Amino acid sequence: MSNAELLHGLGYVWTFFGAYWMSFNVLRHDRGDPKNRRWKFAFLAVMFVVLFAGRNVIPPALILVLAVVWTALGLYWGAPSEAAQSGEFRWYRGVRLLVLAAVFALLFWNATAVGVLGRRFVPDLPALGIVGFSAALCGMFVTLWSRMALGRYWSDKVILQSEHKLIRSGPYSCMRHPLYSGVLLAVLGTALVLGEMRGLVSLAILLANYAIKANREERILAERFGPEFVDHVRRTGFLWPRLRLR
């Protein structure tokens, strides 16, 4: 299987990964009327089917815009409504949505392969493609595992809920932000399959975004949990595992 075919397959994997992440989050976390919750889920599901069915007909730029709208609705409807403490500015989520749009446009939209962005940083070898594909799947697994470990305390917003607990189990036993680490690994794997400089640029953009967000989260976690969070920092890595204590 060629790297082009692997990248095409990863495009579908990312698509359905995002659909699961957003749509089912509405069913699990929206605290409004159950009937409204089901209508929101149905709307997201229908919109997803329309976009997926029309992927070869709708212009890529329009698909990108509609995908951002779809993601924004899913995040808005699925985010916890109760926040006892926040470290996020009102415009911050909008910026992050634009960052995600830029990341996936660079990875999957050939129009972004201009100039140096279209140059290869690794040779077009099938073995490298397989390694990248496997890394992307592992990253998505880590992301889902982290989401499950967080449970109802997950939020796309930089917030702490009223009865928030510091999660230290699962991947959080060795990393403080494994959810972000998983997405970064998945993007790195996708960039390796792509093999072009635009993939590395997308990874750098996402890394900067997550570093900023993670630092904001750590500020409010330190304020809320004090010595417990200090001990957690001592025992864990920021975006990669700490296998032994300092």
C-alpha positions as a Markdown table, in Angstrom:
| # | Residue | x | y | z |
|---|---|---|---|---|
| 1 | Met | 0.0 | 0.0 | 0.0 |
| 2 | Ser | 1.4 | 3.4 | -1.0 |
| 3 | Asn | 1.8 | 6.3 | 1.4 |
| 4 | Ala | -0.8 | 8.2 | -0.6 |
| 5 | Glu | -3.3 | 5.4 | 0.0 |
| 6 | Leu | -2.4 | 5.3 | 3.7 |
| 7 | Leu | -2.9 | 9.1 | 4.0 |
| 8 | His | -6.3 | 8.7 | 2.3 |
| 9 | Gly | -7.2 | 6.1 | 4.8 |
| 10 | Leu | -6.1 | 8.3 | 7.7 |
| 11 | Gly | -8.3 | 11.0 | 6.4 |
| 12 | Tyr | -11.3 | 8.7 | 6.9 |
| 13 | Val | -10.1 | 7.6 | 10.3 |
| 14 | Trp | -9.7 | 11.2 | 11.5 |
| 15 | Thr | -13.1 | 12.0 | 10.1 |
| 16 | Phe | -14.9 | 9.3 | 12.0 |
| 17 | Phe | -12.8 | 9.9 | 15.1 |
| 18 | Gly | -13.9 | 13.5 | 15.1 |
| 19 | Ala | -17.6 | 12.5 | 14.5 |
| 20 | Tyr | -17.5 | 10.2 | 17.5 |
| 21 | Trp | -15.7 | 12.8 | 19.6 |
| 22 | Met | -18.2 | 15.6 | 19.0 |
| 23 | Ser | -21.6 | 13.9 | 18.3 |
| 24 | Phe | -21.7 | 11.4 | 21.1 |
| 25 | Asn | -20.3 | 14.0 | 23.5 |
| 26 | Val | -23.6 | 15.9 | 23.1 |
| 27 | Leu | -25.6 | 12.8 | 24.2 |
| 28 | Arg | -23.3 | 12.3 | 27.2 |
| 29 | His | -22.7 | 15.8 | 28.5 |
| 30 | Asp | -25.5 | 18.1 | 27.4 |
| 31 | Arg | -27.6 | 18.8 | 30.5 |
| 32 | Gly | -30.5 | 20.3 | 28.8 |
| 33 | Asp | -33.9 | 18.6 | 28.0 |
| 34 | Pro | -33.3 | 15.0 | 26.7 |
| 35 | Lys | -35.6 | 15.7 | 23.7 |
| 36 | Asn | -33.4 | 18.7 | 22.7 |
| 37 | Arg | -30.3 | 16.7 | 23.3 |
| 38 | Arg | -31.5 | 14.1 | 20.8 |
| 39 | Trp | -32.4 | 16.7 | 18.3 |
| 40 | Lys | -28.9 | 18.2 | 18.6 |
| 41 | Phe | -27.3 | 14.8 | 18.1 |
| 42 | Ala | -29.5 | 14.1 | 15.1 |
| 43 | Phe | -28.7 | 17.5 | 13.5 |
| 44 | Leu | -24.9 | 16.8 | 13.9 |
| 45 | Ala | -25.3 | 13.3 | 12.6 |
| 46 | Val | -27.3 | 14.5 | 9.5 |
| 47 | Met | -24.8 | 17.3 | 8.9 |
| 48 | Phe | -21.9 | 14.9 | 9.1 |
| 49 | Val | -23.6 | 12.5 | 6.6 |
| 50 | Val | -24.2 | 15.3 | 4.2 |
| 51 | Leu | -20.6 | 16.5 | 4.4 |
| 52 | Phe | -19.2 | 13.0 | 4.0 |
| 53 | Ala | -21.5 | 12.1 | 1.1 |
| 54 | Gly | -20.6 | 15.4 | -0.7 |
| 55 | Arg | -16.9 | 15.3 | 0.0 |
| 56 | Asn | -16.1 | 14.8 | -3.7 |
| 57 | Val | -18.5 | 17.4 | -4.9 |
| 58 | Ile | -18.4 | 20.2 | -2.3 |
| 59 | Pro | -15.3 | 22.5 | -2.8 |
| 60 | Pro | -12.6 | 21.7 | -0.2 |
| 61 | Ala | -12.6 | 25.3 | 1.1 |
| 62 | Leu | -16.4 | 25.1 | 1.7 |
| 63 | Ile | -16.0 | 21.7 | 3.4 |
| 64 | Leu | -13.4 | 23.2 | 5.7 |
| 65 | Val | -15.7 | 26.1 | 6.7 |
| 66 | Leu | -18.7 | 23.8 | 7.3 |
| 67 | Ala | -16.5 | 21.4 | 9.3 |
| 68 | Val | -15.4 | 24.3 | 11.5 |
| 69 | Val | -19.1 | 25.2 | 12.0 |
| 70 | Trp | -20.0 | 21.6 | 12.8 |
| 71 | Thr | -17.1 | 21.3 | 15.3 |
| 72 | Ala | -18.1 | 24.6 | 17.0 |
| 73 | Leu | -21.7 | 23.4 | 17.4 |
| 74 | Gly | -20.6 | 20.1 | 18.8 |
| 75 | Leu | -18.2 | 21.7 | 21.3 |
| 76 | Tyr | -20.8 | 24.3 | 22.4 |
| 77 | Trp | -23.6 | 21.8 | 22.9 |
| 78 | Gly | -21.4 | 19.2 | 24.5 |
| 79 | Ala | -19.3 | 21.3 | 26.9 |
| 80 | Pro | -20.2 | 21.2 | 30.6 |
| 81 | Ser | -22.3 | 24.3 | 31.5 |
| 82 | Glu | -21.2 | 24.6 | 35.1 |
| 83 | Ala | -17.8 | 26.2 | 35.8 |
| 84 | Ala | -16.6 | 27.1 | 39.2 |
| 85 | Gln | -13.3 | 28.4 | 37.9 |
| 86 | Ser | -12.1 | 29.4 | 34.4 |
| 87 | Gly | -8.8 | 30.3 | 32.8 |
| 88 | Glu | -10.1 | 31.0 | 29.4 |
| 89 | Phe | -10.9 | 34.3 | 27.6 |
| 90 | Arg | -14.1 | 34.4 | 25.6 |
| 91 | Trp | -12.4 | 34.5 | 22.3 |
| 92 | Tyr | -9.9 | 31.7 | 23.1 |
| 93 | Arg | -12.1 | 28.8 | 21.8 |
| 94 | Gly | -12.6 | 30.6 | 18.5 |
| 95 | Val | -8.9 | 30.8 | 18.0 |
| 96 | Arg | -8.5 | 27.1 | 18.9 |
| 97 | Leu | -11.1 | 26.2 | 16.3 |
| 98 | Leu | -9.1 | 28.2 | 13.6 |
| 99 | Val | -6.0 | 26.4 | 14.8 |
| 100 | Leu | -7.6 | 23.0 | 14.2 |
| 101 | Ala | -8.8 | 24.1 | 10.8 |
| 102 | Ala | -5.3 | 25.2 | 9.9 |
| 103 | Val | -3.8 | 21.9 | 11.2 |
| 104 | Phe | -6.1 | 19.6 | 9.1 |
| 105 | Ala | -6.0 | 21.9 | 6.1 |
| 106 | Leu | -2.2 | 21.5 | 6.1 |
| 107 | Leu | -2.4 | 17.8 | 6.5 |
| 108 | Phe | -5.1 | 16.9 | 4.0 |
| 109 | Trp | -5.7 | 19.8 | 1.6 |
| 110 | Asn | -3.3 | 19.7 | -1.3 |
| 111 | Ala | -3.8 | 23.4 | -2.0 |
| 112 | Thr | -1.6 | 24.1 | 1.0 |
| 113 | Ala | 1.4 | 22.3 | -0.5 |
| 114 | Val | 2.9 | 25.5 | -1.9 |
| 115 | Gly | 6.6 | 26.4 | -1.9 |
| 116 | Val | 8.6 | 25.0 | 1.0 |
| 117 | Leu | 5.4 | 23.6 | 2.5 |
| 118 | Gly | 5.3 | 21.0 | -0.3 |
| 119 | Arg | 8.8 | 19.8 | 0.1 |
| 120 | Arg | 9.5 | 16.4 | 1.6 |
| 121 | Phe | 11.3 | 16.1 | 4.9 |
| 122 | Val | 11.4 | 12.3 | 4.7 |
| 123 | Pro | 11.7 | 10.0 | 1.6 |
| 124 | Asp | 8.5 | 8.5 | 0.2 |
| 125 | Leu | 9.1 | 5.0 | 1.7 |
| 126 | Pro | 6.2 | 2.6 | 2.4 |
| 127 | Ala | 7.9 | 1.5 | 5.7 |
| 128 | Leu | 7.8 | 5.1 | 7.0 |
| 129 | Gly | 4.2 | 5.4 | 6.0 |
| 130 | Ile | 3.3 | 2.3 | 8.0 |
| 131 | Val | 5.2 | 3.6 | 11.0 |
| 132 | Gly | 3.3 | 6.9 | 10.7 |
| 133 | Phe | -0.1 | 5.2 | 10.3 |
| 134 | Ser | 0.5 | 3.1 | 13.3 |
| 135 | Ala | 1.6 | 6.1 | 15.4 |
| 136 | Ala | -1.5 | 8.0 | 14.4 |
| 137 | Leu | -3.7 | 5.1 | 15.5 |
| 138 | Cys | -1.8 | 4.8 | 18.8 |
| 139 | Gly | -2.2 | 8.5 | 19.4 |
| 140 | Met | -6.0 | 8.3 | 18.9 |
| 141 | Phe | -6.1 | 5.4 | 21.3 |
| 142 | Val | -4.3 | 7.4 | 24.0 |
| 143 | Thr | -6.6 | 10.3 | 23.4 |
| 144 | Leu | -9.7 | 8.2 | 23.8 |
| 145 | Trp | -8.2 | 6.4 | 26.9 |
| 146 | Ser | -7.5 | 9.9 | 28.4 |
| 147 | Arg | -11.0 | 11.0 | 27.7 |
| 148 | Met | -12.5 | 7.9 | 29.4 |
| 149 | Ala | -10.2 | 8.5 | 32.4 |
| 150 | Leu | -11.5 | 12.1 | 32.7 |
| 151 | Gly | -15.1 | 11.1 | 32.5 |
| 152 | Arg | -17.5 | 13.9 | 33.3 |
| 153 | Tyr | -14.7 | 16.2 | 34.2 |
| 154 | Trp | -13.6 | 16.5 | 30.5 |
| 155 | Ser | -14.3 | 19.9 | 28.8 |
| 156 | Asp | -12.9 | 21.6 | 25.7 |
| 157 | Lys | -13.0 | 24.8 | 27.8 |
| 158 | Val | -10.2 | 25.7 | 30.3 |
| 159 | Ile | -12.5 | 25.3 | 33.3 |
| 160 | Leu | -12.9 | 23.5 | 36.6 |
| 161 | Gln | -16.4 | 22.2 | 37.5 |
| 162 | Ser | -17.9 | 22.9 | 40.8 |
| 163 | Glu | -17.1 | 19.4 | 42.2 |
| 164 | His | -14.0 | 18.8 | 40.1 |
| 165 | Lys | -11.5 | 16.1 | 41.1 |
| 166 | Leu | -7.8 | 15.8 | 40.2 |
| 167 | Ile | -7.6 | 12.7 | 37.9 |
| 168 | Arg | -4.4 | 10.7 | 38.6 |
| 169 | Ser | -5.4 | 7.3 | 37.2 |
| 170 | Gly | -4.9 | 5.7 | 33.8 |
| 171 | Pro | -2.6 | 7.7 | 31.5 |
| 172 | Tyr | -2.8 | 10.6 | 34.0 |
| 173 | Ser | -0.6 | 8.5 | 36.4 |
| 174 | Cys | 2.5 | 9.3 | 34.3 |
| 175 | Met | 1.4 | 12.4 | 32.2 |
| 176 | Arg | -0.5 | 15.5 | 33.2 |
| 177 | His | -1.9 | 16.1 | 29.7 |
| 178 | Pro | -2.1 | 12.7 | 27.9 |
| 179 | Leu | -5.1 | 13.7 | 25.9 |
| 180 | Tyr | -3.1 | 16.4 | 24.2 |
| 181 | Ser | -0.1 | 14.1 | 23.9 |
| 182 | Gly | -2.3 | 11.5 | 22.1 |
| 183 | Val | -3.6 | 14.1 | 19.5 |
| 184 | Leu | 0.0 | 15.3 | 19.0 |
| 185 | Leu | 1.2 | 11.8 | 18.4 |
| 186 | Ala | -1.6 | 11.2 | 15.9 |
| 187 | Val | -0.8 | 14.4 | 14.0 |
| 188 | Leu | 2.9 | 13.5 | 14.1 |
| 189 | Gly | 2.1 | 10.1 | 12.6 |
| 190 | Thr | -0.1 | 11.7 | 9.9 |
| 191 | Ala | 2.6 | 14.2 | 9.1 |
| 192 | Leu | 5.1 | 11.2 | 8.7 |
| 193 | Val | 2.7 | 9.5 | 6.2 |
| 194 | Leu | 2.3 | 12.8 | 4.4 |
| 195 | Gly | 6.1 | 13.3 | 4.4 |
| 196 | Glu | 5.9 | 17.0 | 3.5 |
| 197 | Met | 7.0 | 20.1 | 5.5 |
| 198 | Arg | 3.4 | 21.3 | 5.8 |
| 199 | Gly | 2.9 | 18.3 | 8.1 |
| 200 | Leu | 5.6 | 19.5 | 10.5 |
| 201 | Val | 4.2 | 23.0 | 10.4 |
| 202 | Ser | 0.8 | 21.6 | 11.4 |
| 203 | Leu | 2.4 | 19.8 | 14.3 |
| 204 | Ala | 4.2 | 22.9 | 15.4 |
| 205 | Ile | 1.0 | 24.9 | 15.4 |
| 206 | Leu | -0.9 | 22.4 | 17.4 |
| 207 | Leu | 2.0 | 22.0 | 19.9 |
| 208 | Ala | 2.0 | 25.7 | 20.5 |
| 209 | Asn | -1.8 | 25.7 | 21.0 |
| 210 | Tyr | -1.7 | 22.8 | 23.4 |
| 211 | Ala | 1.2 | 24.2 | 25.4 |
| 212 | Ile | -0.6 | 27.4 | 26.0 |
| 213 | Lys | -3.9 | 25.6 | 26.9 |
| 214 | Ala | -2.1 | 23.1 | 29.2 |
| 215 | Asn | -0.3 | 25.9 | 31.0 |
| 216 | Arg | -3.6 | 27.8 | 31.6 |
| 217 | Glu | -5.1 | 24.6 | 32.9 |
| 218 | Glu | -2.2 | 24.0 | 35.3 |
| 219 | Arg | -2.6 | 27.5 | 36.8 |
| 220 | Ile | -6.2 | 26.8 | 37.9 |
| 221 | Leu | -5.4 | 23.3 | 38.9 |
| 222 | Ala | -2.6 | 24.5 | 41.2 |
| 223 | Glu | -5.0 | 27.1 | 42.7 |
| 224 | Arg | -7.7 | 24.5 | 43.4 |
| 225 | Phe | -5.7 | 21.5 | 44.5 |
| 226 | Gly | -2.5 | 23.1 | 46.0 |
| 227 | Pro | -0.2 | 20.5 | 47.5 |
| 228 | Glu | -2.0 | 17.6 | 45.8 |
| 229 | Phe | -1.3 | 19.1 | 42.4 |
| 230 | Val | 2.4 | 19.9 | 43.4 |
| 231 | Asp | 2.8 | 16.2 | 44.1 |
| 232 | His | 1.2 | 15.3 | 40.8 |
| 233 | Val | 3.6 | 17.6 | 39.0 |
| 234 | Arg | 6.5 | 15.9 | 40.8 |
| 235 | Arg | 5.4 | 12.5 | 39.7 |
| 236 | Thr | 4.3 | 13.1 | 36.1 |
| 237 | Gly | 5.6 | 14.6 | 32.9 |
| 238 | Phe | 4.0 | 17.5 | 31.1 |
| 239 | Leu | 3.2 | 16.0 | 27.7 |
| 240 | Trp | 5.3 | 12.9 | 27.9 |
| 241 | Pro | 5.5 | 10.1 | 30.5 |
| 242 | Arg | 7.7 | 10.4 | 33.6 |
| 243 | Leu | 8.8 | 6.9 | 34.4 |
| 244 | Arg | 10.5 | 7.7 | 37.7 |
| 245 | Leu | 10.4 | 10.4 | 40.4 |
| 246 | Arg | 12.7 | 13.4 | 40.4 |
